[in-house]
Amino acid sequence: MSGAAAFIPSRAFSIVLLAALAGEFLVPLALARSRPSYDARMQVMSVLGSPSSPTGRIYCAWLICFGAVMIGCALMQYRLLQNAPKGIAVTVAALIAAFGIGSCILAGAFPCAESKYATDLATRVHGIASAVGFMALLAVPPLKAFAALHEGNHAPALVYAICSILALGFFILFIMADKPLAKGTPIEWEGWWERLCLFAAYTPLSLDAAITLLA
């Protein structure tokens, strides 16, 4: 992997990564404009890619492209974490790659039905791949916090740790959103909790790209 990763922490790729991470929120926002019935507060982004959606093909194509960028991000993190404790670089790279493949490429290739109760094959594959990828991504910020603390970089370690706590908290709210006790309360805002969780998890990756770009 080291040979392939040699060119990844470049300014050009950092621009691509920052644009892609911003696109994760801007693309759904733009596509939702063509679906007046779509409620970003209550519905997850995957709904925009459902076969019945007029934006389905566009959003699925975006997911696949974003997944490819995340695989590049995995190589970038492997390179950036070379001085971290043994195994951290490989683990972080593998986790980000798992997210890119599961929650992005496979999720785009197997779009889910709009109803969360659907049981067709594509929806099942989408659900499993997305869940595995999501969990993998959540493990990245705490590992980066540990690596930064080990290297004596206390400010980044604190930022990564805060991101870890926020991402976990938003993920718990996301999981609880469809529970009966959430009905009629802000906890049922599943779409917002998904976006906030991703934002918190992406922040360490965005910071690394920005630092690489400005170095």
C-alpha positions as CSV (number, residue, x, y, z in Angstrom):
1,M,0.0,0.0,0.0
2,S,2.9,2.4,0.7
3,G,3.8,2.7,-2.9
4,A,0.3,3.5,-4.0
5,A,0.0,6.0,-1.1
6,A,3.1,7.9,-1.9
7,F,1.3,10.5,-4.1
8,I,-1.9,10.8,-2.1
9,P,-1.2,13.6,0.4
10,S,-0.9,16.1,-2.4
11,R,-2.5,19.5,-2.7
12,A,-4.5,18.4,-5.8
13,F,-6.0,15.5,-4.0
14,S,-6.7,17.6,-0.9
15,I,-8.8,20.0,-3.1
16,V,-10.7,17.0,-4.5
17,L,-11.3,15.6,-1.0
18,L,-12.5,18.9,0.4
19,A,-14.8,19.3,-2.5
20,A,-16.2,15.8,-2.2
21,L,-16.8,16.1,1.5
22,A,-18.7,19.4,0.9
23,G,-20.6,17.7,-1.9
24,E,-21.8,15.0,0.6
25,F,-24.1,17.7,1.9
26,L,-24.5,20.0,-1.1
27,V,-25.5,17.3,-3.6
28,P,-28.4,16.0,-1.6
29,L,-29.5,19.6,-0.9
30,A,-29.5,20.4,-4.6
31,L,-31.3,17.2,-5.5
32,A,-33.9,17.6,-2.8
33,R,-35.1,20.8,-4.6
34,S,-36.6,18.6,-7.4
35,R,-38.5,16.6,-4.8
36,P,-40.9,18.9,-2.9
37,S,-42.1,16.0,-0.8
38,Y,-38.6,15.2,0.5
39,D,-38.1,16.3,4.1
40,A,-34.4,16.5,4.9
41,R,-35.2,16.8,8.6
42,M,-37.1,13.5,8.7
43,Q,-35.6,11.5,5.8
44,V,-32.1,10.1,5.3
45,M,-30.1,10.9,2.2
46,S,-30.4,7.4,0.7
47,V,-34.1,8.1,0.0
48,L,-32.9,10.4,-2.8
49,G,-31.3,7.4,-4.5
50,S,-34.3,5.1,-4.4
51,P,-35.4,3.5,-7.7
52,S,-38.7,5.4,-7.5
53,S,-37.0,8.7,-7.1
54,P,-36.5,11.1,-10.1
55,T,-33.0,11.8,-8.6
56,G,-32.2,8.2,-8.0
57,R,-29.6,7.6,-10.8
58,I,-27.9,10.9,-10.1
59,Y,-27.5,10.3,-6.4
60,C,-26.4,6.7,-6.8
61,A,-23.7,7.9,-9.4
62,W,-22.6,10.5,-6.8
63,L,-22.3,7.9,-4.1
64,I,-20.1,5.7,-6.3
65,C,-17.9,8.6,-7.2
66,F,-17.6,9.7,-3.6
67,G,-16.7,6.2,-2.6
68,A,-13.8,6.3,-5.0
69,V,-12.6,9.5,-3.4
70,M,-12.9,8.0,0.1
71,I,-10.6,5.1,-1.0
72,G,-8.1,7.8,-2.0
73,C,-8.6,9.3,1.4
74,A,-7.8,6.0,3.0
75,L,-4.5,6.0,1.2
76,M,-3.9,9.6,2.3
77,Q,-4.5,8.7,5.9
78,Y,-2.2,5.7,5.7
79,R,0.5,8.1,4.5
80,L,-0.2,10.7,7.1
81,L,-0.2,8.3,10.0
82,Q,3.2,6.6,9.3
83,N,4.6,7.9,12.6
84,A,1.6,6.7,14.6
85,P,1.7,3.7,16.9
86,K,2.1,0.4,15.0
87,G,-1.1,-0.7,13.2
88,I,-2.9,2.6,13.5
89,A,-2.2,3.7,9.9
90,V,-3.4,0.4,8.4
91,T,-6.4,0.2,10.7
92,V,-7.6,3.8,9.9
93,A,-7.0,3.2,6.1
94,A,-9.0,0.0,6.2
95,L,-11.8,1.6,8.1
96,I,-12.1,4.5,5.7
97,A,-11.9,2.1,2.7
98,A,-14.6,0.0,4.3
99,F,-16.8,3.1,4.5
100,G,-16.1,4.1,0.9
101,I,-16.9,0.6,-0.4
102,G,-19.8,-0.2,1.9
103,S,-21.7,3.1,2.6
104,C,-20.8,4.6,-0.8
105,I,-20.0,2.3,-3.7
106,L,-22.2,-0.7,-2.7
107,A,-24.9,1.6,-1.4
108,G,-24.9,3.4,-4.8
109,A,-24.8,0.2,-6.8
110,F,-27.7,-1.3,-4.7
111,P,-30.2,1.6,-4.1
112,C,-32.7,1.1,-1.3
113,A,-36.4,1.4,-1.7
114,E,-38.0,4.5,-0.3
115,S,-39.9,2.6,2.4
116,K,-37.7,1.5,5.3
117,Y,-39.8,-1.6,5.6
118,A,-38.9,-2.9,2.1
119,T,-37.3,-6.4,2.0
120,D,-36.0,-6.6,-1.6
121,L,-32.4,-7.8,-2.2
122,A,-31.1,-4.4,-3.2
123,T,-32.5,-2.8,-0.1
124,R,-31.0,-5.5,2.2
125,V,-27.6,-5.2,0.6
126,H,-27.8,-1.4,0.8
127,G,-28.8,-1.6,4.5
128,I,-26.1,-4.0,5.5
129,A,-23.3,-2.3,3.5
130,S,-24.3,1.1,4.8
131,A,-24.4,0.0,8.4
132,V,-21.0,-1.7,8.3
133,G,-19.5,1.3,6.5
134,F,-21.0,3.8,8.9
135,M,-19.7,1.9,11.9
136,A,-16.3,1.7,10.4
137,L,-16.2,5.5,9.8
138,L,-17.2,6.2,13.5
139,A,-14.1,4.4,14.6
140,V,-11.8,6.7,12.7
141,P,-11.9,9.9,14.8
142,P,-11.0,8.2,18.2
143,L,-8.1,6.4,16.5
144,K,-6.8,9.7,15.0
145,A,-7.2,11.3,18.5
146,F,-5.1,8.6,20.0
147,A,-2.4,8.9,17.3
148,A,-2.3,12.7,17.6
149,L,-2.0,12.4,21.4
150,H,0.8,9.8,21.1
151,E,2.7,12.2,18.9
152,G,2.3,15.1,21.3
153,N,-0.1,17.0,19.0
154,H,-2.6,18.0,21.7
155,A,-4.7,20.5,19.9
156,P,-5.6,18.1,17.0
157,A,-6.1,15.3,19.5
158,L,-8.6,17.4,21.4
159,V,-10.5,18.3,18.1
160,Y,-10.5,14.6,17.1
161,A,-11.8,13.6,20.5
162,I,-14.6,16.1,20.4
163,C,-15.5,14.9,16.9
164,S,-15.6,11.4,18.2
165,I,-18.0,12.2,21.0
166,L,-20.2,14.3,18.8
167,A,-20.3,11.7,16.1
168,L,-21.3,9.0,18.6
169,G,-23.9,11.1,20.2
170,F,-25.5,12.0,16.8
171,F,-25.3,8.3,15.8
172,I,-27.2,7.3,18.9
173,L,-29.9,9.8,18.1
174,F,-30.0,8.6,14.6
175,I,-30.6,5.0,15.8
176,M,-33.3,6.1,18.2
177,A,-35.1,8.2,15.6
178,D,-37.5,5.5,14.5
179,K,-38.3,4.2,18.0
180,P,-41.8,4.8,19.5
181,L,-40.5,7.0,22.3
182,A,-39.1,9.4,19.7
183,K,-42.5,10.1,18.1
184,G,-43.4,13.8,18.2
185,T,-40.0,14.8,19.6
186,P,-36.8,16.2,18.0
187,I,-35.3,12.8,18.4
188,E,-37.3,11.6,15.4
189,W,-35.4,14.0,13.1
190,E,-33.5,11.1,11.5
191,G,-32.3,13.0,8.5
192,W,-30.6,15.7,10.5
193,W,-28.9,13.3,12.9
194,E,-27.5,11.4,10.0
195,R,-26.0,14.5,8.5
196,L,-24.7,15.8,11.8
197,C,-23.1,12.5,12.5
198,L,-21.4,12.4,9.1
199,F,-20.3,16.1,9.5
200,A,-18.6,15.3,12.9
201,A,-16.9,12.1,11.5
202,Y,-15.7,14.0,8.3
203,T,-14.3,16.9,10.2
204,P,-10.9,15.2,11.0
205,L,-10.5,14.2,7.4
206,S,-11.4,17.8,6.3
207,L,-8.8,19.3,8.7
208,D,-6.1,17.0,7.4
209,A,-6.9,17.9,3.8
210,A,-6.9,21.6,4.7
211,I,-3.5,21.3,6.5
212,T,-2.0,19.4,3.6
213,L,-3.4,22.0,1.2
214,L,-1.9,24.9,3.2
215,A,1.4,23.3,4.0
